Amino acid sequence: MRYLGIDYGIKRVGIALSDEGGRLAFPKTVLPNDKALVPAITALCVQENVGAIVVGESRDFGGRENTIAPKARAFADALEKATGLPIHFEQEYWSSEEAVRFQPRRPDPGRGSGLRLPRRAGRPMANNDMLDASAAAIILQRYLEKI
């Protein structure tokens, strides 16, 4: 069975898909969090023959829901209603930070070039285009390893 993984965010939503056997997760795309989100994911589920959806569960380090959790839960409810597919939740602790580690880095032009790239912890930041999709793949892979 193929699974779809979601890293829910206020502005962007990362999407990942598993292989047909449900063993490996791969980043797919990043969608804007707008009115077209649920229909777009529903269409993707049909197109890719998805059998279940895994949504990142947003909690703080104490295990309590953080501020985005109620919105993510409402989104998951709407998605379940629209797709008719089962929704599973998986912890998303550090998924975005872990995704940054695996993103290809932009070349650093070095000193004296006059160019300045965004930096995190003294290093050039990863290319953000697929960061949320990579985080979704990490969340989905965590779930797949448990089943």
GIUR-V983430 format. One record per residue. N is the residue number from 1. PHI is phi in radians with two decimals (NA if undefined). D_LAST is the distance of its C-alpha to the last C-alpha in Angstrom with 1 decimal. Layout:
((N & PHI & D_LAST) (N & PHI & D_LAST))
//
This chain:
((1 & NA & 11.9) (2 & -1.61 & 13.0) (3 & -1.98 & 11.8) (4 & -2.03 & 14.5) (5 & -1.88 & 14.3) (6 & -2.31 & 17.3) (7 & -1.88 & 19.2) (8 & -1.40 & 21.8) (9 & -2.38 & 25.2) (10 & -1.10 & 28.7) (11 & -1.74 & 30.2) (12 & -2.31 & 27.5) (13 & -2.24 & 24.0) (14 & -1.45 & 21.8) (15 & -2.16 & 19.8) (16 & -2.32 & 17.2) (17 & -2.23 & 15.8) (18 & -1.61 & 13.1) (19 & -1.22 & 14.5) (20 & -1.11 & 14.7) (21 & -1.45 & 12.0) (22 & 1.21 & 9.4) (23 & -1.95 & 9.3) (24 & -2.16 & 12.0) (25 & -1.85 & 13.3) (26 & -2.35 & 17.1) (27 & -1.06 & 19.6) (28 & -2.00 & 21.4) (29 & -2.85 & 24.1) (30 & -2.15 & 25.5) (31 & -2.02 & 27.1) (32 & -1.22 & 29.7) (33 & -1.49 & 28.8) (34 & -2.43 & 31.5) (35 & -1.13 & 32.2) (36 & -1.50 & 31.0) (37 & -1.09 & 27.4) (38 & -1.08 & 25.8) (39 & -1.06 & 27.7) (40 & -1.15 & 26.9) (41 & -1.21 & 23.1) (42 & -1.04 & 23.5) (43 & -1.09 & 25.5) (44 & -1.11 & 23.0) (45 & -1.08 & 20.3) (46 & -1.19 & 22.8) (47 & -1.04 & 24.0) (48 & -1.70 & 20.6) (49 & 0.98 & 19.2) (50 & -1.35 & 16.3) (51 & -1.84 & 14.2) (52 & -2.81 & 12.5) (53 & -2.12 & 13.4) (54 & -2.07 & 12.0) (55 & -1.94 & 15.0) (56 & -1.12 & 15.8) (57 & -1.62 & 16.9) (58 & -1.62 & 20.3) (59 & -2.41 & 21.5) (60 & -1.49 & 24.2) (61 & -1.18 & 24.2) (62 & -1.52 & 25.1) (63 & 1.53 & 22.0) (64 & -1.53 & 24.3) (65 & -1.05 & 23.9) (66 & -1.61 & 25.9) (67 & -1.16 & 28.4) (68 & -1.51 & 26.2) (69 & -0.99 & 23.5) (70 & -1.07 & 25.6) (71 & -1.20 & 26.1) (72 & -1.15 & 22.5) (73 & -1.16 & 21.7) (74 & -1.10 & 24.7) (75 & -1.07 & 23.6) (76 & -1.08 & 20.1) (77 & -1.09 & 22.1) (78 & -1.11 & 24.5) (79 & -1.19 & 21.8) (80 & -1.10 & 20.2) (81 & -1.13 & 23.7) (82 & -1.27 & 24.7) (83 & -1.67 & 21.8) (84 & 1.30 & 20.8) (85 & -1.65 & 17.1) (86 & -1.17 & 14.4) (87 & -1.95 & 14.1) (88 & -2.06 & 11.3) (89 & -1.98 & 12.5) (90 & -2.41 & 11.6) (91 & -0.98 & 14.3) (92 & -1.93 & 16.6) (93 & -0.82 & 18.7) (94 & 1.04 & 20.8) (95 & -1.11 & 18.9) (96 & -1.19 & 22.4) (97 & -1.14 & 24.0) (98 & -1.16 & 21.5) (99 & -1.10 & 22.0) (100 & -1.02 & 25.7) (101 & -1.09 & 25.5) (102 & -1.75 & 24.1) (103 & -1.39 & 26.5) (104 & -1.13 & 29.6) (105 & -1.62 & 32.6) (106 & -1.22 & 35.8) (107 & -1.11 & 38.7) (108 & -1.58 & 40.7) (109 & -1.16 & 44.4) (110 & 1.48 & 45.6) (111 & -1.22 & 48.6) (112 & 1.45 & 51.7) (113 & -1.45 & 50.1) (114 & 1.47 & 50.6) (115 & -1.69 & 47.0) (116 & -2.18 & 44.6) (117 & -1.73 & 40.9) (118 & -1.02 & 38.6) (119 & -2.25 & 37.5) (120 & -2.36 & 34.8) (121 & 0.92 & 35.3) (122 & 1.38 & 38.2) (123 & -2.05 & 36.4) (124 & -1.05 & 36.4) (125 & -1.24 & 33.5) (126 & -1.23 & 30.9) (127 & -1.16 & 31.4) (128 & -1.40 & 30.0) (129 & -0.92 & 29.8) (130 & -2.01 & 26.1) (131 & -1.03 & 25.0) (132 & -1.17 & 23.2) (133 & -1.18 & 21.3) (134 & -1.15 & 20.4) (135 & -1.11 & 19.2) (136 & -1.09 & 17.1) (137 & -1.14 & 15.5) (138 & -1.15 & 14.8) (139 & -1.04 & 13.2) (140 & -1.10 & 11.1) (141 & -1.10 & 10.2) (142 & -1.02 & 9.3) (143 & -1.14 & 6.8) (144 & -1.06 & 5.5) (145 & -1.25 & 5.8) (146 & -1.60 & 3.8) (147 & -1.64 & 0.0))
//
